[in-house]
Amino acid sequence: MRILPAIDLRDGKVVRLFQGDYDNMTVFGDRPLDTALQFKNAGAENLHLVDLDGAKDGEPRNFNIISEIIKESGLKVEVGGGIRTEERIVKYLEAGAERVILGTIAVKNPDFAAEMAKKYGSHIAVGVDARDGFVAVSGWLETSSLPSFKFCRRLKDIGVQTVIYTDIACDGALKGTNLAAYEELSKIGINIIASGGISSITELDRLREMGVWGAILGKALYTGELDLKTVINKFGGRTDGQ
């Protein structure tokens, strides 16, 4: 199982939100590259990067910082936040991103998501953020009427290979992740990356047993609930195999 430490960017700083609330934000650093290098030194090979300003505004706001992290860290980076055109996808891939995450656009224009998945294959992932079982969009500011599990099955049908699934109620709360959701999602037959609330080795063990493809670690790393080096030694940060 792949371990992906997370960096969320807002105004150029490393932050974490509580349950997706932009007004409930904690700043953990003002040098994102240093944070990425710390993760690498702990043994990480992968990195999950989100431009929160981009997710909210629909325009990439932290591209230069993200580009620098990709170049200087040498990590395999997946990046999301405000990526709603092919031009932006290409821009991030040319900057060296391993995977580009589509969010709001995949809900509002599934034909575009299908076209990009066909054209760019494994370099495209879709972030599915769920609130009370329904897909949230626009930086989690709006909740759609689309059931999240149904949407994930639809994504598989249109050729998307990887889904990053977040239960917003768990995100940043350090109270555990929604294991029942991942057990259901693991039956779909698509690469699932678990995100939101993971705060113990026991949870990671359960996710691996389910066959979950990857796990994103955020606030638990920043608060010390989990030690990245310990996690990497147990589960690996690798990009192939389970």
Order of alpha helices (4+ residues) and beta strands (2+ residues): beta-beta-beta-alpha-beta-alpha-alpha-beta-alpha-beta-alpha-alpha-beta-beta-beta-alpha-beta-alpha-beta-alpha-beta-alpha-alpha
